[in-house]
Every structure is written in C-alpha cells, then in structure tokens.
Amino acid sequence: MQLIGMLDSPYVRRVAVSLRVLGLDFTLDQVSVFRHFDRFAAINPVVKAPSFVTDDGVVLMDSGLILEHIARLAPRSLMPADRASHEVALRQIGLALAGCEKSVSILYERTQRPAEKLHQPWVDRVRGQLLTAYGLLEKEVSPDWFTGEELMQPQITTAVAWRFSQHAVSDVLPAGDFPRLSLLSARAEQLPAFQEFSFG
C-alpha cells in the first residue's frame, strides 16, 4: 500500500498516523500537488491529496474514504462500537475537519489569491466558522485523551487538524483561547506515530 501526498496536508498526515497506529505496512511518497503536479497526475490524474494505492493497484482519494478502506484491513477499529459513542466520535471528527477545512480556505485566500482580489466578507465568514468549529470542539474533547488509552480516530483527527491550523492560521486562532486543544495537541505530538510523521 502506498500513500501519496505531503505531510503538510492534514488529510495526508491523518491517514499516515492512522495507518501507523493500526500497525499496517505502507510506504509514504511525499509528492506535492503544487511542485510535482505532473508526477502526481501520473499516479492520480485528479491530483488530489491524499491519494492511496491499494495492494491491488486501485487508486483511492479523500482521507475519509481511504480510512474507510483501511478499516476493512485493520486489526482493530479506530471508532467506538456502541451507537451513542460512535455518534459522538463522528461529531468530534466533523468539527475537527470543519476547522481544518476553514483553515485551508483562509490559507489559500492568503497565498493563492492576489491581494487586490481578496474578498474580506468571505474571509470574515470563514474565520467565524473556523472559530465556531474549534470552540465547540474545545468544549467536547476529553482532557484524558493521549494519557495511555488506545488511540481512536477522534483523537488522531483532532490533534492533526489543530496542529495544522496552528501552523497555518495561528493569528486567527490564538492557542491561548483553546487551552484544552493546545494541551491535547502537545501530548499527541510526543507520541511515536505523530513524531514519525511530523509536520512543521
């Protein structure tokens, strides 16, 4: 199995950490959708990171779909078994991914759009969504995360998303306003799977 994409993508890192936590063997090919467009297109013509090549040579894309495939191969699940806990886990993952997505939107506005074409009302709206997502997540995450229990997908996704957002838009998202997420991120980054696939 081969994972394609750069670790500065939280979606690539989310899959890489999950694979390592599950003990599944894979190779990581750090190909950039910006700097290595043609090389990426030769693997996946859509040029979407992450891309994932299965043992049968099927090319998958989108971190959620890749993780769904991985779940069929894994020795254990990264999601809770009971319905109520599963619903909570999905909500936490959704909030983390929403925060991540809005961070990407702001980053692209700043780095890919000419300054004279930046639309401030749109940026303000996205900023509000970003702060709301992480504000809700700050209230919902467990202070016991990363203190010895088996890692699950809500922890992995939350830690990866928060680390990326802090790197990309820390001026919009002051760490001091989110003490629980900041603490959990610091704990996660000390774990072997996160250190192996470190970012920033």
Residue frames relative to the residue before (quaternion, step in Angstrom):
aa qw qx qy qz dx dy dz
M 1.0000 0.0000 0.0000 0.0000 0.00 0.00 0.00
Q 0.1100 -0.8052 0.5826 0.0105 3.51 -1.03 0.87
L 0.1927 -0.7620 0.6122 0.0859 3.54 -0.91 1.03
I 0.1539 -0.8072 0.5686 0.0385 3.55 -0.77 1.10
G 0.6010 0.5546 -0.4295 0.3830 3.56 -0.85 1.00
M 0.5378 -0.6351 0.4645 0.3027 3.52 -1.31 0.36
L 0.5325 -0.6542 0.4441 0.3020 3.56 -1.10 0.71
D 0.5510 0.5738 -0.4260 0.4309 3.60 1.21 -0.03
S 0.5675 0.5097 -0.3953 0.5118 3.55 1.33 0.04
P 0.4038 -0.7231 0.4948 0.2633 3.61 -0.65 1.00
Y 0.6190 0.5546 -0.3466 0.4349 3.57 1.13 -0.56
V 0.6278 0.5014 -0.3188 0.5027 3.57 1.10 -0.70
R 0.6803 0.4957 -0.2951 0.4521 3.57 0.84 -0.98
R 0.5992 0.5717 -0.3461 0.4407 3.59 1.05 -0.76
V 0.6845 0.4639 -0.2805 0.4875 3.57 0.92 -0.89
A 0.6521 0.5318 -0.3216 0.4342 3.59 0.90 -0.91
V 0.6711 0.4814 -0.2993 0.4777 3.58 0.87 -0.94
S 0.6420 0.5289 -0.3275 0.4481 3.60 0.94 -0.84
L 0.6454 0.5192 -0.3176 0.4616 3.58 0.93 -0.87
R 0.6813 0.4827 -0.2963 0.4637 3.57 0.90 -0.90
V 0.6267 0.5347 -0.3359 0.4566 3.60 0.96 -0.83
L 0.7069 0.4496 -0.2507 0.4852 3.57 1.04 -0.78
G 0.4494 -0.7175 0.4337 0.3084 3.60 1.26 -0.17
L 0.4336 0.6961 -0.4651 0.3332 3.58 1.17 0.47
D 0.4291 -0.7180 0.4968 0.2313 3.55 -0.94 0.94
F 0.1960 0.7637 -0.5951 0.1558 3.56 -0.90 0.94
T 0.3141 -0.7025 0.5906 0.2428 3.54 -1.31 0.19
L 0.2758 -0.7415 0.5920 0.1539 3.54 -1.16 0.71
D 0.0898 -0.7757 0.6243 0.0221 3.56 -0.74 1.10
Q 0.2017 -0.8203 0.5268 0.0945 3.57 -0.23 1.27
V 0.1064 0.7764 -0.5972 0.1710 3.50 0.00 1.43
S 0.3193 -0.7730 0.5244 0.1598 3.57 -0.82 1.03
V 0.4495 -0.6763 0.5118 0.2806 3.56 -1.01 0.85
F 0.6756 0.4667 -0.2946 0.4888 3.61 1.20 -0.36
R 0.7884 0.3540 -0.1815 0.4692 3.59 0.62 -1.13
H 0.7856 0.2558 -0.1270 0.5488 3.61 1.11 -0.59
F 0.0520 0.8636 -0.5009 0.0258 3.57 1.03 0.81
D 0.6968 0.4763 -0.2858 0.4538 3.60 0.80 -0.99
R 0.6429 0.5140 -0.3232 0.4670 3.57 1.00 -0.79
F 0.6455 0.5037 -0.3167 0.4789 3.58 1.01 -0.81
A 0.6537 0.5345 -0.3090 0.4376 3.58 0.95 -0.92
A 0.6107 0.5523 -0.3519 0.4451 3.58 1.13 -0.58
I 0.6718 0.4511 -0.2829 0.5150 3.58 1.20 -0.52
N 0.7803 -0.0225 0.0667 0.6215 3.55 0.91 -1.02
P 0.3725 -0.7711 0.4680 0.2182 3.62 -0.31 1.21
V 0.6019 0.5578 -0.3618 0.4424 3.60 1.18 -0.42
V 0.2121 -0.8112 0.5090 0.1948 3.59 1.28 -0.48
K 0.3775 0.6989 -0.5038 0.3395 3.55 0.63 1.22
A 0.1655 -0.7802 0.5984 0.0768 3.54 -0.87 1.03
P 0.5281 -0.2608 -0.8076 0.0313 1.42 -1.77 1.74
S 0.1900 -0.6884 0.6745 0.1873 3.46 -1.41 0.35
F 0.1497 -0.7940 0.5885 0.0282 3.53 -1.14 0.67
V 0.1825 -0.7802 0.5925 0.0832 3.54 -0.77 1.08
T 0.3317 -0.7644 0.5227 0.1805 3.57 -0.57 1.17
D 0.6835 -0.4696 0.3571 0.4299 3.56 -1.30 0.15
D 0.6842 0.4524 -0.2788 0.4995 3.58 1.21 -0.45
G 0.5828 -0.6278 0.3544 0.3750 3.57 1.27 0.18
V 0.4592 0.6584 -0.4665 0.3716 3.58 1.23 0.24
V 0.2725 -0.7666 0.5623 0.1480 3.58 -0.88 0.98
L 0.1112 -0.7876 0.6058 0.0187 3.55 -0.68 1.20
M 0.0759 -0.7812 0.6151 0.0746 3.56 -1.25 0.37
D 0.6871 0.4054 -0.3963 0.4545 3.53 -1.37 0.48
S 0.4675 -0.7204 0.4351 0.2706 3.55 -0.62 1.14
G 0.6397 0.5377 -0.3357 0.4348 3.60 0.99 -0.75
L 0.6832 0.4695 -0.2836 0.4820 3.56 0.96 -0.85
I 0.6151 0.5306 -0.3456 0.4698 3.58 1.06 -0.70
L 0.6702 0.4882 -0.2996 0.4719 3.58 0.93 -0.87
E 0.5995 0.5446 -0.3621 0.4613 3.58 1.09 -0.58
H 0.6452 0.5002 -0.3131 0.4853 3.58 1.02 -0.80
I 0.6538 0.5287 -0.3110 0.4430 3.57 0.90 -0.95
A 0.6035 0.5828 -0.3534 0.4138 3.58 1.04 -0.75
R 0.6492 0.5195 -0.3212 0.4533 3.60 1.12 -0.57
L 0.7054 0.4473 -0.2476 0.4910 3.57 1.24 -0.44
A 0.6044 0.6457 -0.3279 0.3320 3.53 1.19 -0.62
P 0.5257 -0.6393 0.4655 0.3134 3.57 -1.19 0.58
R 0.7789 0.0766 -0.0625 0.6194 3.59 1.25 -0.31
S 0.5081 -0.6408 0.4808 0.3162 3.54 -1.28 0.29
L 0.3545 -0.7119 0.5650 0.2196 3.54 -1.19 0.61
M 0.6606 0.4516 -0.2963 0.5214 3.55 1.34 0.17
P 0.5587 -0.6067 0.4381 0.3575 3.60 -1.07 0.65
A 0.4974 -0.6847 0.4576 0.2729 3.55 -1.12 0.69
D 0.7159 0.4491 -0.2878 0.4505 3.60 0.87 -0.85
R 0.6557 -0.5840 0.3271 0.3493 3.53 -1.09 0.84
A 0.6884 0.4961 -0.3032 0.4338 3.60 0.75 -0.99
S 0.6829 0.4712 -0.2848 0.4800 3.59 0.90 -0.91
H 0.6127 0.5509 -0.3387 0.4544 3.57 1.11 -0.71
E 0.6437 0.5202 -0.3189 0.4619 3.58 0.98 -0.82
V 0.6524 0.5029 -0.3112 0.4739 3.57 0.95 -0.86
A 0.6399 0.5294 -0.3209 0.4553 3.58 0.97 -0.86
L 0.6585 0.5024 -0.3100 0.4668 3.58 0.93 -0.87
R 0.6369 0.5190 -0.3368 0.4600 3.58 0.99 -0.75
Q 0.6678 0.4986 -0.3076 0.4592 3.59 0.89 -0.89
I 0.6360 0.5097 -0.3241 0.4802 3.58 0.98 -0.79
G 0.6528 0.5264 -0.3115 0.4470 3.56 0.96 -0.88
L 0.6500 0.5048 -0.3139 0.4733 3.58 0.97 -0.81
A 0.6561 0.5086 -0.3118 0.4623 3.58 0.93 -0.87
L 0.6790 0.4800 -0.2906 0.4735 3.58 0.92 -0.88
A 0.6131 0.5322 -0.3517 0.4661 3.60 1.08 -0.65
G 0.6503 0.5055 -0.3113 0.4739 3.57 0.96 -0.85
C 0.6408 0.5283 -0.3064 0.4652 3.53 1.03 -0.84
E 0.6632 0.5182 -0.2952 0.4522 3.57 0.88 -0.99
K 0.6868 0.4715 -0.2908 0.4706 3.58 0.91 -0.86
S 0.5896 0.5455 -0.3606 0.4742 3.58 1.15 -0.54
V 0.6379 0.5147 -0.3171 0.4772 3.57 0.99 -0.85
S 0.6399 0.5391 -0.3276 0.4389 3.59 0.94 -0.87
I 0.6747 0.4768 -0.2932 0.4811 3.58 0.91 -0.91
L 0.6382 0.5310 -0.3275 0.4511 3.58 0.96 -0.85
Y 0.6796 0.4800 -0.2964 0.4689 3.59 0.90 -0.88
E 0.5963 0.5502 -0.3650 0.4566 3.59 1.05 -0.68
R 0.7135 0.4701 -0.2524 0.4541 3.55 0.96 -0.90
T 0.7995 0.3502 -0.1556 0.4626 3.55 0.93 -0.88
Q 0.7635 0.3774 -0.2023 0.4835 3.59 1.10 -0.55
R 0.7093 0.4189 -0.2626 0.5025 3.61 1.12 -0.49
P 0.5125 -0.6255 0.4792 0.3413 3.63 -0.95 0.78
A 0.6041 -0.6131 0.3763 0.3428 3.56 -0.96 0.92
E 0.6781 0.5029 -0.3057 0.4403 3.59 0.96 -0.78
K 0.7017 0.4345 -0.2681 0.4969 3.59 1.26 -0.25
L 0.4131 0.7042 -0.4745 0.3292 3.57 1.27 0.10
H 0.2207 -0.7836 0.5724 0.0984 3.57 -0.79 1.04
Q 0.3242 -0.8125 0.4524 0.1733 3.56 -0.06 1.33
P 0.6240 0.5323 -0.3740 0.4328 3.66 0.90 -0.65
W 0.6346 0.5110 -0.3290 0.4775 3.58 1.07 -0.70
V 0.6488 0.5123 -0.3178 0.4643 3.58 0.92 -0.88
D 0.6484 0.5177 -0.3188 0.4581 3.59 0.97 -0.82
R 0.6444 0.5184 -0.3208 0.4617 3.57 0.99 -0.80
V 0.6691 0.4906 -0.2969 0.4727 3.57 0.89 -0.94
R 0.6145 0.5438 -0.3406 0.4589 3.59 1.02 -0.78
G 0.6529 0.5150 -0.3133 0.4587 3.58 0.95 -0.83
Q 0.6481 0.5065 -0.3117 0.4757 3.57 1.00 -0.81
L 0.6271 0.5468 -0.3201 0.4531 3.57 1.03 -0.85
L 0.7026 0.4620 -0.2708 0.4685 3.58 0.80 -1.01
T 0.6323 0.5260 -0.3348 0.4598 3.58 1.04 -0.70
A 0.6526 0.5213 -0.3222 0.4456 3.59 0.88 -0.90
Y 0.7266 0.4141 -0.2555 0.4851 3.58 0.78 -0.96
G 0.5912 0.5648 -0.3695 0.4415 3.59 1.13 -0.53
L 0.6610 0.4840 -0.2931 0.4929 3.56 1.01 -0.81
L 0.6602 0.5121 -0.3080 0.4551 3.55 0.97 -0.86
E 0.5893 0.5799 -0.3545 0.4367 3.58 1.08 -0.75
K 0.6955 0.4722 -0.2694 0.4698 3.58 1.02 -0.80
E 0.7429 0.4651 -0.2184 0.4292 3.57 1.10 -0.69
V 0.6055 0.5807 -0.3781 0.3914 3.59 1.08 -0.55
S 0.4694 -0.6863 0.4861 0.2688 3.54 -1.15 0.65
P 0.4510 -0.6877 0.4908 0.2878 3.61 -0.88 0.85
D 0.6245 0.5532 -0.3319 0.4403 3.59 1.25 -0.26
W 0.4268 0.7100 -0.4727 0.3005 3.60 1.21 -0.10
F 0.8440 0.1758 -0.1626 0.4800 3.54 -1.18 0.75
T 0.5585 0.5879 -0.4118 0.4158 3.59 1.04 0.69
G 0.8360 -0.2203 0.0751 0.4970 3.57 1.02 0.73
E 0.6374 0.5334 -0.3532 0.4294 3.60 1.06 -0.56
E 0.6489 -0.4935 0.3893 0.4288 3.56 -1.28 0.27
L 0.4693 -0.6735 0.4911 0.2916 3.54 -0.97 0.85
M 0.1376 -0.7660 0.6256 0.0548 3.52 -1.11 0.85
Q 0.7078 -0.5012 0.2958 0.4004 3.55 -1.24 0.37
P 0.6127 0.5362 -0.3884 0.4315 3.66 0.91 -0.59
Q 0.6536 0.5048 -0.3160 0.4670 3.60 0.97 -0.80
I 0.6668 0.5112 -0.3054 0.4481 3.56 0.86 -0.99
T 0.7063 0.4674 -0.2749 0.4550 3.57 0.74 -1.04
T 0.6461 0.5204 -0.3257 0.4535 3.59 0.94 -0.83
A 0.6865 0.4865 -0.2929 0.4543 3.58 0.84 -0.96
V 0.6630 0.4988 -0.3047 0.4677 3.58 0.94 -0.86
A 0.6677 0.5061 -0.3045 0.4531 3.58 0.88 -0.92
W 0.6737 0.4986 -0.3039 0.4529 3.59 0.87 -0.95
R 0.6414 0.5218 -0.3311 0.4546 3.60 0.94 -0.84
F 0.6561 0.5038 -0.3118 0.4675 3.57 0.94 -0.87
S 0.6782 0.5007 -0.3010 0.4458 3.57 0.82 -0.97
Q 0.6363 0.5187 -0.3255 0.4692 3.58 1.04 -0.73
H 0.6514 0.4983 -0.3089 0.4817 3.56 1.07 -0.68
A 0.7561 0.4459 -0.2120 0.4296 3.56 0.85 -1.03
V 0.8345 0.0629 0.0370 0.5462 3.58 0.86 -0.97
S 0.1087 0.8410 -0.5241 0.0792 3.59 0.93 0.84
D 0.6036 0.5632 -0.3661 0.4295 3.59 1.12 -0.51
V 0.6682 0.4677 -0.2839 0.5041 3.57 1.21 -0.53
L 0.7822 0.2951 -0.0827 0.5424 3.53 1.14 -0.79
P 0.1133 -0.8384 0.5275 0.0770 3.63 0.42 1.13
A 0.4864 -0.6954 0.4478 0.2817 3.57 -0.70 1.09
G 0.6356 0.5660 -0.3291 0.4091 3.58 1.04 -0.75
D 0.6340 0.5246 -0.3284 0.4636 3.57 1.23 -0.40
F 0.7460 0.3018 -0.1647 0.5704 3.57 1.31 -0.25
P 0.0490 -0.8661 0.4963 0.0333 3.60 0.65 1.07
R 0.6575 0.5118 -0.3298 0.4438 3.59 0.95 -0.77
L 0.6653 0.4851 -0.3073 0.4772 3.60 0.88 -0.87
S 0.6422 0.5243 -0.3272 0.4535 3.58 1.00 -0.76
L 0.6521 0.5059 -0.3079 0.4733 3.58 0.99 -0.83
L 0.6731 0.4972 -0.3012 0.4572 3.56 0.89 -0.92
S 0.6287 0.5313 -0.3300 0.4620 3.57 1.03 -0.75
A 0.6510 0.5143 -0.3166 0.4598 3.58 0.94 -0.89
R 0.6404 0.5108 -0.3252 0.4725 3.60 0.99 -0.76
A 0.6664 0.5221 -0.3089 0.4336 3.56 0.87 -0.97
E 0.6820 0.5169 -0.2979 0.4229 3.57 0.89 -0.91
Q 0.6168 0.5282 -0.3496 0.4673 3.60 1.26 -0.14
L 0.5782 0.6116 -0.3671 0.3961 3.60 1.23 -0.30
P 0.6389 -0.5840 0.3379 0.3696 3.61 -1.01 0.77
A 0.6760 0.4987 -0.3185 0.4391 3.62 0.82 -0.88
F 0.6685 0.4764 -0.3019 0.4848 3.58 1.04 -0.72
Q 0.6551 0.5073 -0.3194 0.4599 3.58 1.00 -0.73
E 0.6215 0.5450 -0.3449 0.4448 3.59 1.01 -0.76
F 0.7725 0.2191 -0.1187 0.5841 3.56 1.03 -0.81
S 0.0867 0.8446 -0.5192 0.0979 3.52 0.80 1.10
F 0.1307 -0.7736 0.6179 0.0509 3.51 -1.30 0.52
G 0.8583 0.1416 -0.1202 0.4783 3.51 -1.00 0.93
